[in-house]
């Protein structure tokens, strides 16, 4: 059976990409983001308007230091959301900064492993440990998000399980982002999970107290580990919970409110998939209490999104078919109630509401599906839509309204030219989400949609872009 790395999106999003034109060593420099004018086109609402990628900006500027904010994705604390993007080759990450005019590709900062103060992994695991922060979260509550990165260590054995110890490290943030060269702090783990560490951690506010928390699966298969904030600068959480049972799969977490208004973020376990649509268990969170010890089993589906999809002010969860299929004989299909559909489970309780997904164009289907879901509110009405990947681009389902969003390049086979949705965020503080789309070349298994080189930050669902840029390589660092 072929397997595929999940195309993860989140409200941050901590999106994977390459970036041209930012300096190394934690400083910005004057080499531009590479433009690709004439190589791409875009449309919104089903139109065919052309939207070429603009020319490269003249320079790359350092961000303006902020005074701090409650938004976990406002890296420099200036009141605007930012975007963190790892760089191809696994050695650096970049931050693109938001502004009153939106995400600005000409304002960015690049960090390497040493800039973030991370220890070097052992030689025998170095190649499998690229620099890619698990998440960003304001763990100490100072108003500036911190980078949380899992670092692989020596091979150890625990509970008859052998593997490289993976421990989360925190690089503390500040008004200009993380201070280059400052040492990172290992997170204090409970004794039951100390030896092998945790798998990739996710952020949340599971008890709704306004402090950011972390959660991860213990690699020794003992439990889910929830680390409640605030954290001390020594990496010690306020308290730890290992009471939830461990399940084999991935963690999907609701978004922290960017306004800073405390709300408890629920957690979903997505069970391991071998290509087929697999099961999901929702663990609701309540303010002052935390995650429920008893989960609610939801329908099968490999695509997920948390949001307020009915506009009642409560958080809902959408689960649906991402199009992936097990290609072994007899397992190529899904049950009718799963195939080509998604279900929204209302936050108030009750039966889920089911929607049909766009039809797969003849000859376009693959074993891997077009991609996943993300919540987006591009019209700013307070009710989220569900932005989903299709074989022709993206579609926003907002109640009974459906809007197609297309960005594509003019090269390669037609079926591989469209961009994929990679998230949504309000980068200009106007109260409306911009959509994040990206494109990557490659038609072989596991390549299309990975290592994106073309990016679009859309003006809602229109054919206009707030920003667009290519990320094909790094210019030398300016002197």
C-alpha beads as a LAMMPS data file, in Angstrom:
LAMMPS data file: protein, C-alpha beads

479 atoms
478 bonds

1 atom types
1 bond types

-500.0 500.0 xlo xhi
-500.0 500.0 ylo yhi
-500.0 500.0 zlo zhi

Masses

1 110.0

Atoms # bond

1 1 1 0.000 0.000 0.000
2 1 1 1.197 3.464 -0.858
3 1 1 1.146 5.960 1.973
4 1 1 1.269 9.721 1.914
5 1 1 2.468 12.324 4.352
6 1 1 -0.562 14.283 5.519
7 1 1 -0.828 17.771 4.043
8 1 1 -1.302 19.572 7.322
9 1 1 -2.912 22.952 7.636
10 1 1 -3.767 24.958 10.663
11 1 1 -4.829 28.352 11.542
12 1 1 -1.239 29.537 11.983
13 1 1 -0.373 28.015 9.642
14 1 1 3.123 26.793 10.235
15 1 1 3.336 26.121 6.523
16 1 1 6.187 24.353 4.782
17 1 1 7.835 26.334 1.986
18 1 1 11.036 27.747 0.586
19 1 1 11.751 31.449 0.654
20 1 1 14.067 33.514 -1.473
21 1 1 15.400 36.883 -0.438
22 1 1 15.718 36.779 3.343
23 1 1 19.014 36.846 5.145
24 1 1 20.481 34.212 7.407
25 1 1 21.554 34.349 11.024
26 1 1 18.362 35.957 12.291
27 1 1 18.675 39.139 10.218
28 1 1 16.893 40.431 7.133
29 1 1 18.887 41.508 4.080
30 1 1 18.442 43.209 0.753
31 1 1 18.069 40.349 -1.721
32 1 1 14.572 40.153 -3.200
33 1 1 11.959 37.433 -3.177
34 1 1 12.081 35.934 -6.656
35 1 1 9.192 36.930 -8.899
36 1 1 7.681 34.847 -11.689
37 1 1 5.583 37.287 -13.661
38 1 1 3.698 35.625 -16.501
39 1 1 4.129 32.092 -15.161
40 1 1 0.873 31.889 -13.237
41 1 1 -2.756 32.866 -13.365
42 1 1 -5.528 32.997 -10.837
43 1 1 -9.281 33.212 -10.613
44 1 1 -11.941 33.406 -7.973
45 1 1 -15.611 32.530 -8.132
46 1 1 -15.058 30.451 -11.238
47 1 1 -13.791 33.306 -13.402
48 1 1 -10.789 33.089 -15.703
49 1 1 -9.100 36.377 -14.864
50 1 1 -5.347 36.341 -15.163
51 1 1 -3.348 37.232 -12.052
52 1 1 0.400 37.103 -12.755
53 1 1 2.872 36.825 -9.930
54 1 1 4.335 40.329 -9.404
55 1 1 7.935 41.317 -9.841
56 1 1 10.355 40.857 -6.984
57 1 1 10.449 43.577 -4.306
58 1 1 13.485 45.813 -4.354
59 1 1 14.693 44.792 -0.906
60 1 1 14.003 42.715 2.164
61 1 1 13.476 44.674 5.358
62 1 1 13.680 43.729 9.016
63 1 1 10.338 43.733 10.880
64 1 1 9.244 46.546 13.155
65 1 1 9.579 45.452 16.812
66 1 1 6.206 45.214 18.515
67 1 1 4.971 45.703 22.061
68 1 1 3.408 42.247 22.371
69 1 1 -0.004 40.808 21.567
70 1 1 -2.332 37.928 22.424
71 1 1 -2.152 36.389 18.952
72 1 1 -0.029 33.214 18.993
73 1 1 0.965 33.836 15.377
74 1 1 2.112 37.447 15.789
75 1 1 5.823 36.665 15.990
76 1 1 7.064 40.237 16.541
77 1 1 4.060 41.348 18.600
78 1 1 3.091 44.301 16.399
79 1 1 -0.603 43.401 16.132
80 1 1 -0.472 41.575 12.779
81 1 1 -0.342 37.846 12.088
82 1 1 2.809 36.415 10.550
83 1 1 3.665 33.287 8.569
84 1 1 6.465 30.846 9.461
85 1 1 7.903 28.852 6.560
86 1 1 10.680 26.250 6.638
87 1 1 13.212 26.460 3.810
88 1 1 14.159 23.587 1.449
89 1 1 17.196 21.642 2.512
90 1 1 16.028 21.527 6.107
91 1 1 18.622 23.967 7.448
92 1 1 16.672 27.221 7.866
93 1 1 13.233 28.652 8.525
94 1 1 11.820 32.034 7.530
95 1 1 9.183 34.365 8.948
96 1 1 7.126 36.579 6.633
97 1 1 5.473 39.436 8.499
98 1 1 1.959 40.830 8.319
99 1 1 1.168 44.531 8.181
100 1 1 -1.706 46.984 7.677
101 1 1 -1.304 46.222 3.966
102 1 1 -1.233 42.461 4.499
103 1 1 1.509 39.866 4.374
104 1 1 4.676 41.522 3.102
105 1 1 7.143 39.180 1.320
106 1 1 9.758 41.945 1.398
107 1 1 9.820 41.899 5.226
108 1 1 11.211 38.655 6.535
109 1 1 13.734 37.043 8.852
110 1 1 15.608 33.760 8.452
111 1 1 16.912 31.513 11.227
112 1 1 19.192 28.495 11.157
113 1 1 19.483 25.773 13.767
114 1 1 22.249 27.600 15.631
115 1 1 20.324 30.886 15.484
116 1 1 17.518 29.127 17.350
117 1 1 19.983 27.715 19.861
118 1 1 19.094 24.103 19.065
119 1 1 21.537 21.261 19.723
120 1 1 22.867 19.385 16.726
121 1 1 21.342 15.916 16.316
122 1 1 23.630 12.868 16.377
123 1 1 25.256 12.051 13.056
124 1 1 23.249 8.845 12.616
125 1 1 19.913 10.735 12.712
126 1 1 20.974 14.144 11.397
127 1 1 19.609 13.584 7.905
128 1 1 16.163 12.695 9.225
129 1 1 15.878 15.725 11.506
130 1 1 15.359 18.835 9.332
131 1 1 14.788 22.189 10.973
132 1 1 10.991 22.573 11.119
133 1 1 9.345 23.941 14.268
134 1 1 6.419 21.854 15.439
135 1 1 4.505 24.988 16.373
136 1 1 4.724 28.512 17.743
137 1 1 3.080 29.435 21.041
138 1 1 3.536 32.062 23.746
139 1 1 4.508 29.626 26.470
140 1 1 5.680 32.148 29.073
141 1 1 2.892 34.662 28.466
142 1 1 5.097 37.658 27.643
143 1 1 3.163 38.583 24.485
144 1 1 5.703 37.153 22.034
145 1 1 5.346 33.647 20.537
146 1 1 8.093 31.111 21.096
147 1 1 9.333 28.494 18.633
148 1 1 8.827 24.875 19.742
149 1 1 11.031 22.422 17.844
150 1 1 11.383 18.688 18.338
151 1 1 15.041 17.657 18.299
152 1 1 16.145 14.077 17.760
153 1 1 18.767 12.610 20.073
154 1 1 20.486 9.328 20.742
155 1 1 18.849 5.932 20.147
156 1 1 17.357 4.644 23.399
157 1 1 14.973 1.884 24.489
158 1 1 11.911 2.139 26.735
159 1 1 9.046 -0.320 27.258
160 1 1 10.639 -2.572 24.634
161 1 1 10.415 0.277 22.123
162 1 1 13.660 1.444 20.565
163 1 1 14.161 4.732 18.748
164 1 1 15.727 8.149 18.766
165 1 1 14.680 10.266 21.726
166 1 1 12.686 13.260 20.454
167 1 1 12.436 16.153 22.872
168 1 1 10.748 19.534 22.324
169 1 1 12.968 22.606 22.766
170 1 1 11.749 26.191 23.190
171 1 1 13.424 29.178 21.557
172 1 1 12.030 32.166 23.419
173 1 1 10.511 35.011 21.404
174 1 1 10.785 38.767 21.748
175 1 1 9.903 42.084 20.029
176 1 1 12.015 41.203 16.994
177 1 1 11.250 37.501 17.098
178 1 1 13.621 34.941 18.658
179 1 1 16.998 36.343 19.652
180 1 1 19.579 34.825 17.305
181 1 1 22.117 32.701 19.118
182 1 1 20.287 32.469 22.433
183 1 1 20.206 28.921 23.756
184 1 1 17.001 26.930 23.422
185 1 1 15.430 25.361 26.517
186 1 1 14.356 21.702 26.671
187 1 1 10.763 21.216 27.841
188 1 1 10.430 19.367 31.142
189 1 1 8.523 16.130 30.419
190 1 1 6.758 13.845 32.901
191 1 1 8.838 10.940 34.154
192 1 1 6.706 8.422 32.247
193 1 1 7.711 9.997 28.903
194 1 1 11.183 11.339 29.657
195 1 1 13.308 8.547 28.243
196 1 1 11.967 8.374 24.650
197 1 1 10.264 11.764 24.636
198 1 1 7.273 12.859 22.594
199 1 1 6.226 12.685 19.004
200 1 1 5.533 16.022 17.278
201 1 1 3.779 18.386 19.674
202 1 1 0.794 20.633 18.972
203 1 1 -0.370 23.790 20.706
204 1 1 -3.686 24.640 22.316
205 1 1 -5.421 26.173 25.320
206 1 1 -7.053 23.042 26.597
207 1 1 -8.420 24.492 29.860
208 1 1 -9.331 27.877 28.387
209 1 1 -7.346 29.917 30.922
210 1 1 -5.611 32.063 28.278
211 1 1 -2.230 30.355 28.725
212 1 1 -0.891 28.330 25.807
213 1 1 -0.434 24.588 26.295
214 1 1 1.317 21.758 24.444
215 1 1 0.240 18.180 23.752
216 1 1 2.061 15.217 22.263
217 1 1 1.986 11.433 22.111
218 1 1 4.489 9.633 24.307
219 1 1 6.821 7.618 22.082
220 1 1 6.854 4.774 24.589
221 1 1 3.088 4.442 23.967
222 1 1 2.215 5.165 27.599
223 1 1 -0.248 8.069 27.160
224 1 1 -1.118 11.382 25.635
225 1 1 0.919 14.051 27.406
226 1 1 -0.665 17.473 27.990
227 1 1 1.627 20.219 29.277
228 1 1 -0.320 23.196 30.649
229 1 1 1.082 26.733 30.571
230 1 1 2.399 29.080 31.558
231 1 1 5.902 27.638 31.290
232 1 1 8.891 28.924 33.208
233 1 1 12.007 29.977 31.307
234 1 1 13.459 26.689 32.549
235 1 1 10.914 24.824 30.411
236 1 1 8.733 23.660 33.301
237 1 1 4.952 23.619 32.658
238 1 1 2.467 24.771 35.304
239 1 1 1.058 21.233 35.440
240 1 1 1.067 18.005 33.452
241 1 1 -1.722 15.555 32.583
242 1 1 -1.088 11.995 31.397
243 1 1 -4.596 10.705 32.058
244 1 1 -5.886 10.471 28.497
245 1 1 -5.386 7.117 26.759
246 1 1 -2.897 6.852 23.934
247 1 1 -4.173 6.036 20.465
248 1 1 -2.155 5.317 17.370
249 1 1 -2.568 8.247 15.041
250 1 1 -2.258 12.016 14.785
251 1 1 -3.455 14.946 16.881
252 1 1 -5.681 17.659 15.380
253 1 1 -6.343 20.676 17.623
254 1 1 -8.738 23.606 17.498
255 1 1 -7.174 27.039 16.969
256 1 1 -6.383 29.476 19.761
257 1 1 -8.456 32.639 19.330
258 1 1 -6.138 35.257 17.724
259 1 1 -7.874 38.011 19.695
260 1 1 -6.579 36.481 22.909
261 1 1 -10.093 35.827 24.209
262 1 1 -9.775 32.637 26.276
263 1 1 -11.568 29.604 24.894
264 1 1 -10.941 25.929 25.524
265 1 1 -9.519 24.175 22.459
266 1 1 -10.785 20.665 21.835
267 1 1 -8.581 17.892 20.506
268 1 1 -9.247 15.214 17.913
269 1 1 -7.422 11.903 17.499
270 1 1 -7.194 10.864 13.864
271 1 1 -6.457 7.157 13.748
272 1 1 -3.699 5.726 11.575
273 1 1 -4.600 5.404 7.909
274 1 1 -3.223 3.021 5.292
275 1 1 -4.676 5.157 2.527
276 1 1 -8.300 4.488 3.413
277 1 1 -10.454 6.977 5.319
278 1 1 -9.848 6.215 8.998
279 1 1 -11.592 6.895 12.310
280 1 1 -11.687 9.952 14.555
281 1 1 -12.316 10.500 18.255
282 1 1 -13.129 13.972 19.585
283 1 1 -12.093 14.959 23.122
284 1 1 -14.043 18.132 24.002
285 1 1 -12.369 20.789 26.146
286 1 1 -14.067 22.936 28.800
287 1 1 -12.897 26.141 30.442
288 1 1 -11.453 25.553 33.879
289 1 1 -11.457 21.782 33.419
290 1 1 -9.484 20.788 30.338
291 1 1 -9.915 17.854 27.993
292 1 1 -12.675 15.336 28.648
293 1 1 -11.438 11.874 29.587
294 1 1 -14.189 10.305 27.461
295 1 1 -14.116 10.870 23.738
296 1 1 -16.883 10.973 21.149
297 1 1 -16.371 8.780 18.119
298 1 1 -16.989 10.615 14.876
299 1 1 -17.337 9.381 11.294
300 1 1 -14.495 8.171 9.091
301 1 1 -12.489 10.801 7.244
302 1 1 -8.905 11.984 6.759
303 1 1 -9.725 15.700 6.377
304 1 1 -10.555 17.864 9.397
305 1 1 -11.201 21.461 10.382
306 1 1 -12.359 23.244 13.536
307 1 1 -14.406 26.437 13.190
308 1 1 -17.755 28.115 13.747
309 1 1 -19.462 26.828 10.619
310 1 1 -23.050 27.655 11.592
311 1 1 -22.424 31.112 13.064
312 1 1 -23.825 30.411 16.538
313 1 1 -20.619 31.413 18.344
314 1 1 -19.716 27.839 19.280
315 1 1 -16.865 25.797 17.871
316 1 1 -17.789 22.995 15.464
317 1 1 -15.669 20.313 13.840
318 1 1 -15.801 19.154 10.223
319 1 1 -14.645 15.664 9.227
320 1 1 -14.710 14.317 5.701
321 1 1 -13.298 12.407 2.770
322 1 1 -9.960 13.766 1.543
323 1 1 -10.108 11.502 -1.515
324 1 1 -7.357 9.125 -0.393
325 1 1 -7.911 5.449 -1.077
326 1 1 -6.210 2.178 -0.200
327 1 1 -5.080 0.778 -3.564
328 1 1 -5.003 -2.861 -2.492
329 1 1 -7.543 -5.110 -4.292
330 1 1 -10.946 -4.955 -2.640
331 1 1 -10.194 -1.789 -0.676
332 1 1 -10.344 0.879 -3.402
333 1 1 -13.786 2.197 -2.417
334 1 1 -15.398 3.722 0.657
335 1 1 -18.872 3.287 2.105
336 1 1 -21.559 5.548 0.543
337 1 1 -21.903 7.578 3.739
338 1 1 -18.156 8.333 3.605
339 1 1 -17.401 8.617 -0.102
340 1 1 -17.376 12.197 -1.413
341 1 1 -18.873 13.824 1.674
342 1 1 -18.093 15.789 4.806
343 1 1 -19.995 16.135 8.074
344 1 1 -20.104 19.129 10.418
345 1 1 -20.629 18.272 14.091
346 1 1 -22.270 21.274 15.810
347 1 1 -20.675 22.624 18.978
348 1 1 -24.096 22.695 20.644
349 1 1 -24.438 18.936 20.118
350 1 1 -26.910 17.027 18.030
351 1 1 -26.729 15.247 14.708
352 1 1 -24.043 16.219 12.184
353 1 1 -24.923 18.092 9.005
354 1 1 -23.647 16.350 5.866
355 1 1 -22.464 18.052 2.664
356 1 1 -21.543 16.557 -0.691
357 1 1 -18.073 17.371 -1.993
358 1 1 -17.415 18.523 -5.563
359 1 1 -17.438 15.709 -8.089
360 1 1 -14.068 14.322 -9.170
361 1 1 -13.449 15.208 -12.834
362 1 1 -13.216 12.176 -15.088
363 1 1 -9.683 10.807 -15.129
364 1 1 -8.436 13.183 -12.401
365 1 1 -8.714 10.936 -9.341
366 1 1 -5.642 9.524 -7.601
367 1 1 -5.045 7.176 -4.674
368 1 1 -3.856 10.148 -2.620
369 1 1 -6.772 12.531 -3.010
370 1 1 -6.659 16.290 -3.648
371 1 1 -5.929 17.332 -0.040
372 1 1 -7.540 18.443 3.193
373 1 1 -9.796 21.094 4.787
374 1 1 -9.247 24.360 6.614
375 1 1 -11.599 26.895 8.194
376 1 1 -11.773 30.350 6.589
377 1 1 -13.909 33.469 6.982
378 1 1 -13.026 35.568 3.914
379 1 1 -16.139 37.769 4.121
380 1 1 -15.703 38.581 7.819
381 1 1 -19.289 37.743 8.798
382 1 1 -18.199 35.676 11.809
383 1 1 -19.252 32.368 10.285
384 1 1 -16.473 30.171 8.950
385 1 1 -16.593 28.393 5.652
386 1 1 -14.782 25.160 4.873
387 1 1 -11.999 25.600 2.334
388 1 1 -11.293 22.258 0.734
389 1 1 -8.814 21.055 -1.840
390 1 1 -10.196 19.755 -5.130
391 1 1 -8.655 18.300 -8.258
392 1 1 -9.212 21.686 -9.913
393 1 1 -7.968 23.987 -7.144
394 1 1 -10.059 24.837 -4.107
395 1 1 -13.717 25.329 -3.164
396 1 1 -15.096 27.293 -0.220
397 1 1 -18.285 25.797 1.217
398 1 1 -20.055 28.477 3.286
399 1 1 -23.485 27.215 4.234
400 1 1 -25.324 26.610 0.963
401 1 1 -22.928 28.816 -1.028
402 1 1 -19.991 27.367 -2.931
403 1 1 -17.173 29.427 -4.422
404 1 1 -14.301 28.028 -6.473
405 1 1 -10.863 29.569 -6.054
406 1 1 -8.178 28.889 -8.640
407 1 1 -4.538 29.791 -8.886
408 1 1 -2.339 27.907 -11.302
409 1 1 0.901 28.009 -13.226
410 1 1 1.237 27.747 -16.983
411 1 1 3.717 24.906 -17.162
412 1 1 3.676 21.129 -16.911
413 1 1 0.703 18.794 -17.447
414 1 1 -2.649 20.585 -17.071
415 1 1 -3.833 18.270 -14.271
416 1 1 -0.887 19.310 -12.069
417 1 1 -0.971 23.068 -12.622
418 1 1 -3.436 24.146 -9.948
419 1 1 -2.449 25.433 -6.518
420 1 1 -3.586 23.774 -3.312
421 1 1 -5.137 25.508 -0.297
422 1 1 -2.657 25.697 2.570
423 1 1 -4.570 27.679 5.187
424 1 1 -6.231 30.999 5.916
425 1 1 -5.400 33.960 8.153
426 1 1 -6.104 37.672 8.585
427 1 1 -2.687 39.185 7.867
428 1 1 -3.839 42.836 7.621
429 1 1 -6.090 42.959 10.688
430 1 1 -9.163 43.909 8.630
431 1 1 -11.354 41.189 10.127
432 1 1 -11.448 39.056 6.980
433 1 1 -9.332 36.016 6.211
434 1 1 -6.975 35.839 3.284
435 1 1 -6.624 32.394 1.711
436 1 1 -3.188 30.790 1.419
437 1 1 -2.610 28.744 -1.736
438 1 1 0.587 27.173 -3.012
439 1 1 1.880 25.097 -5.899
440 1 1 4.711 22.618 -6.272
441 1 1 5.909 20.694 -9.293
442 1 1 6.081 16.936 -9.517
443 1 1 3.603 14.310 -10.681
444 1 1 5.089 11.299 -8.922
445 1 1 3.717 9.858 -5.706
446 1 1 4.430 12.011 -2.687
447 1 1 5.755 14.970 -4.653
448 1 1 2.828 17.003 -5.956
449 1 1 1.917 19.549 -3.302
450 1 1 5.159 19.143 -1.355
451 1 1 8.024 21.662 -1.340
452 1 1 5.921 24.524 -2.780
453 1 1 7.628 27.102 -4.966
454 1 1 4.709 29.422 -5.861
455 1 1 2.544 31.142 -3.234
456 1 1 -0.599 33.253 -3.346
457 1 1 -2.165 35.187 -0.451
458 1 1 -5.580 35.947 -1.927
459 1 1 -7.954 38.845 -1.420
460 1 1 -10.713 36.607 -0.095
461 1 1 -12.279 34.458 -2.800
462 1 1 -11.722 37.038 -5.533
463 1 1 -9.232 36.812 -8.386
464 1 1 -7.111 39.495 -6.706
465 1 1 -4.065 38.710 -4.588
466 1 1 -2.895 40.528 -1.493
467 1 1 0.560 39.094 -2.165
468 1 1 2.125 36.463 -4.400
469 1 1 5.670 35.274 -4.777
470 1 1 7.903 32.430 -5.839
471 1 1 10.355 30.714 -3.542
472 1 1 12.859 29.163 -5.915
473 1 1 16.188 29.361 -4.154
474 1 1 18.127 31.633 -1.855
475 1 1 20.106 34.657 -2.829
476 1 1 23.457 35.161 -1.050
477 1 1 23.290 36.947 2.253
478 1 1 23.931 40.665 1.943
479 1 1 27.112 41.971 3.505

Bonds

1 1 1 2
2 1 2 3
3 1 3 4
4 1 4 5
5 1 5 6
6 1 6 7
7 1 7 8
8 1 8 9
9 1 9 10
10 1 10 11
11 1 11 12
12 1 12 13
13 1 13 14
14 1 14 15
15 1 15 16
16 1 16 17
17 1 17 18
18 1 18 19
19 1 19 20
20 1 20 21
21 1 21 22
22 1 22 23
23 1 23 24
24 1 24 25
25 1 25 26
26 1 26 27
27 1 27 28
28 1 28 29
29 1 29 30
30 1 30 31
31 1 31 32
32 1 32 33
33 1 33 34
34 1 34 35
35 1 35 36
36 1 36 37
37 1 37 38
38 1 38 39
39 1 39 40
40 1 40 41
41 1 41 42
42 1 42 43
43 1 43 44
44 1 44 45
45 1 45 46
46 1 46 47
47 1 47 48
48 1 48 49
49 1 49 50
50 1 50 51
51 1 51 52
52 1 52 53
53 1 53 54
54 1 54 55
55 1 55 56
56 1 56 57
57 1 57 58
58 1 58 59
59 1 59 60
60 1 60 61
61 1 61 62
62 1 62 63
63 1 63 64
64 1 64 65
65 1 65 66
66 1 66 67
67 1 67 68
68 1 68 69
69 1 69 70
70 1 70 71
71 1 71 72
72 1 72 73
73 1 73 74
74 1 74 75
75 1 75 76
76 1 76 77
77 1 77 78
78 1 78 79
79 1 79 80
80 1 80 81
81 1 81 82
82 1 82 83
83 1 83 84
84 1 84 85
85 1 85 86
86 1 86 87
87 1 87 88
88 1 88 89
89 1 89 90
90 1 90 91
91 1 91 92
92 1 92 93
93 1 93 94
94 1 94 95
95 1 95 96
96 1 96 97
97 1 97 98
98 1 98 99
99 1 99 100
100 1 100 101
101 1 101 102
102 1 102 103
103 1 103 104
104 1 104 105
105 1 105 106
106 1 106 107
107 1 107 108
108 1 108 109
109 1 109 110
110 1 110 111
111 1 111 112
112 1 112 113
113 1 113 114
114 1 114 115
115 1 115 116
116 1 116 117
117 1 117 118
118 1 118 119
119 1 119 120
120 1 120 121
121 1 121 122
122 1 122 123
123 1 123 124
124 1 124 125
125 1 125 126
126 1 126 127
127 1 127 128
128 1 128 129
129 1 129 130
130 1 130 131
131 1 131 132
132 1 132 133
133 1 133 134
134 1 134 135
135 1 135 136
136 1 136 137
137 1 137 138
138 1 138 139
139 1 139 140
140 1 140 141
141 1 141 142
142 1 142 143
143 1 143 144
144 1 144 145
145 1 145 146
146 1 146 147
147 1 147 148
148 1 148 149
149 1 149 150
150 1 150 151
151 1 151 152
152 1 152 153
153 1 153 154
154 1 154 155
155 1 155 156
156 1 156 157
157 1 157 158
158 1 158 159
159 1 159 160
160 1 160 161
161 1 161 162
162 1 162 163
163 1 163 164
164 1 164 165
165 1 165 166
166 1 166 167
167 1 167 168
168 1 168 169
169 1 169 170
170 1 170 171
171 1 171 172
172 1 172 173
173 1 173 174
174 1 174 175
175 1 175 176
176 1 176 177
177 1 177 178
178 1 178 179
179 1 179 180
180 1 180 181
181 1 181 182
182 1 182 183
183 1 183 184
184 1 184 185
185 1 185 186
186 1 186 187
187 1 187 188
188 1 188 189
189 1 189 190
190 1 190 191
191 1 191 192
192 1 192 193
193 1 193 194
194 1 194 195
195 1 195 196
196 1 196 197
197 1 197 198
198 1 198 199
199 1 199 200
200 1 200 201
201 1 201 202
202 1 202 203
203 1 203 204
204 1 204 205
205 1 205 206
206 1 206 207
207 1 207 208
208 1 208 209
209 1 209 210
210 1 210 211
211 1 211 212
212 1 212 213
213 1 213 214
214 1 214 215
215 1 215 216
216 1 216 217
217 1 217 218
218 1 218 219
219 1 219 220
220 1 220 221
221 1 221 222
222 1 222 223
223 1 223 224
224 1 224 225
225 1 225 226
226 1 226 227
227 1 227 228
228 1 228 229
229 1 229 230
230 1 230 231
231 1 231 232
232 1 232 233
233 1 233 234
234 1 234 235
235 1 235 236
236 1 236 237
237 1 237 238
238 1 238 239
239 1 239 240
240 1 240 241
241 1 241 242
242 1 242 243
243 1 243 244
244 1 244 245
245 1 245 246
246 1 246 247
247 1 247 248
248 1 248 249
249 1 249 250
250 1 250 251
251 1 251 252
252 1 252 253
253 1 253 254
254 1 254 255
255 1 255 256
256 1 256 257
257 1 257 258
258 1 258 259
259 1 259 260
260 1 260 261
261 1 261 262
262 1 262 263
263 1 263 264
264 1 264 265
265 1 265 266
266 1 266 267
267 1 267 268
268 1 268 269
269 1 269 270
270 1 270 271
271 1 271 272
272 1 272 273
273 1 273 274
274 1 274 275
275 1 275 276
276 1 276 277
277 1 277 278
278 1 278 279
279 1 279 280
280 1 280 281
281 1 281 282
282 1 282 283
283 1 283 284
284 1 284 285
285 1 285 286
286 1 286 287
287 1 287 288
288 1 288 289
289 1 289 290
290 1 290 291
291 1 291 292
292 1 292 293
293 1 293 294
294 1 294 295
295 1 295 296
296 1 296 297
297 1 297 298
298 1 298 299
299 1 299 300
300 1 300 301
301 1 301 302
302 1 302 303
303 1 303 304
304 1 304 305
305 1 305 306
306 1 306 307
307 1 307 308
308 1 308 309
309 1 309 310
310 1 310 311
311 1 311 312
312 1 312 313
313 1 313 314
314 1 314 315
315 1 315 316
316 1 316 317
317 1 317 318
318 1 318 319
319 1 319 320
320 1 320 321
321 1 321 322
322 1 322 323
323 1 323 324
324 1 324 325
325 1 325 326
326 1 326 327
327 1 327 328
328 1 328 329
329 1 329 330
330 1 330 331
331 1 331 332
332 1 332 333
333 1 333 334
334 1 334 335
335 1 335 336
336 1 336 337
337 1 337 338
338 1 338 339
339 1 339 340
340 1 340 341
341 1 341 342
342 1 342 343
343 1 343 344
344 1 344 345
345 1 345 346
346 1 346 347
347 1 347 348
348 1 348 349
349 1 349 350
350 1 350 351
351 1 351 352
352 1 352 353
353 1 353 354
354 1 354 355
355 1 355 356
356 1 356 357
357 1 357 358
358 1 358 359
359 1 359 360
360 1 360 361
361 1 361 362
362 1 362 363
363 1 363 364
364 1 364 365
365 1 365 366
366 1 366 367
367 1 367 368
368 1 368 369
369 1 369 370
370 1 370 371
371 1 371 372
372 1 372 373
373 1 373 374
374 1 374 375
375 1 375 376
376 1 376 377
377 1 377 378
378 1 378 379
379 1 379 380
380 1 380 381
381 1 381 382
382 1 382 383
383 1 383 384
384 1 384 385
385 1 385 386
386 1 386 387
387 1 387 388
388 1 388 389
389 1 389 390
390 1 390 391
391 1 391 392
392 1 392 393
393 1 393 394
394 1 394 395
395 1 395 396
396 1 396 397
397 1 397 398
398 1 398 399
399 1 399 400
400 1 400 401
401 1 401 402
402 1 402 403
403 1 403 404
404 1 404 405
405 1 405 406
406 1 406 407
407 1 407 408
408 1 408 409
409 1 409 410
410 1 410 411
411 1 411 412
412 1 412 413
413 1 413 414
414 1 414 415
415 1 415 416
416 1 416 417
417 1 417 418
418 1 418 419
419 1 419 420
420 1 420 421
421 1 421 422
422 1 422 423
423 1 423 424
424 1 424 425
425 1 425 426
426 1 426 427
427 1 427 428
428 1 428 429
429 1 429 430
430 1 430 431
431 1 431 432
432 1 432 433
433 1 433 434
434 1 434 435
435 1 435 436
436 1 436 437
437 1 437 438
438 1 438 439
439 1 439 440
440 1 440 441
441 1 441 442
442 1 442 443
443 1 443 444
444 1 444 445
445 1 445 446
446 1 446 447
447 1 447 448
448 1 448 449
449 1 449 450
450 1 450 451
451 1 451 452
452 1 452 453
453 1 453 454
454 1 454 455
455 1 455 456
456 1 456 457
457 1 457 458
458 1 458 459
459 1 459 460
460 1 460 461
461 1 461 462
462 1 462 463
463 1 463 464
464 1 464 465
465 1 465 466
466 1 466 467
467 1 467 468
468 1 468 469
469 1 469 470
470 1 470 471
471 1 471 472
472 1 472 473
473 1 473 474
474 1 474 475
475 1 475 476
476 1 476 477
477 1 477 478
478 1 478 479
